[in-house]
């Protein structure tokens, strides 16, 4: 549901701007939380929690990343990193908040309070946000004047993706006809396939090697926390050293951490994994929207990135199930983690094959 919602909300953002998107997404998500507090049948949970809250969650990545990209020319990596860090920060804040509310009252009251908070946050954001700085008579931060740009010229880099496409109005229909779109789709899917495996199986794996359940839960929470730092630091760094280079380095690093986890037999090794994996995972979460903008521009970035996130959703569904299936066959998590590492390495190979392309060369990779 998250992938489909990301595409739909991204498309809504492209057409009507973030204000309507956030208002609609927040309304549905808050209503989903409030109605979840009243359910008495398990089937209803699929509608209220899975569908309604899933639609709202779809506004948390593609629409916000595509909107902030319109406001910055310089410091864009920092800006996108700050925005997507909210995904990890939300986990740190709302998970313990939900636990506190449940301990104070019960899970029904907890859902009611969270639903009201969702409405407050989303409606406030919808009131404040604007799609383009031009709506307020402003220019994107760091955008040089035409005279200055002509004097300065354009600095090209072999590592950077094509800047030509950023100035083109590439529609979603045009994008899906380009091979580079499908390469990014598959890269994201392969990465998330591997990334989702420890997100689901880290706690049972850690307890199997002697870690207490409480400490294992803390290790998983630490991944989300340190990913916030990765989003902030690596997003800005990626924009400086080149997005393709950053993409390949981080994919290689993520695969390496999965191999490390497969070989982990001590508590300190799992803690080391949590730090390195979380930090690099956060960096990739910042790099992907920046790469999408560089290839396809801003015209339909919300819907294009939303479609790429659909690939991530597919990988996120397959990865944990596949690792669990392998565990049932072998009685070990080793080969499941190796499978995740190999999936990331396949994504790395495709990332290395990415080449600059322009709208006039739709078959370029």
Secondary structure, 3 states (H helix, E strand, C coil): CHHHHHHHHHHHHHHHCHHHHHHHHHHHHHHHHHHHCCCCCHHHHHHHHHHHHHHHHCCCCHHHHHHHHHHECCCHHHHHHHHHHHHHHHHHHHHHHHHHHHHHCCHHHHHHHHHHHHHHHHHHHHHHCCCCHHHHCCCCECCCCHHHHHHHCCCCCCCCCCCHHHHCCCCHHHHCCCHHHHHHHHHHHHHHHHHHHHHHHHHHHHHHCCCCHHHHHHHHHHHHHHHHHHHHHHHHHHHHHCHHHHHHHHHHHHHHHHHHHHHCCCHHHHHHHHHHHHHHHHHHHHHHHHHHHHHHCCCCHHHHHHHHHHHHHHHHHHHHHHHHHHHHHHCCCHHHHHHHHHHHHHHHHHHHHCCCCCCCCCCCC
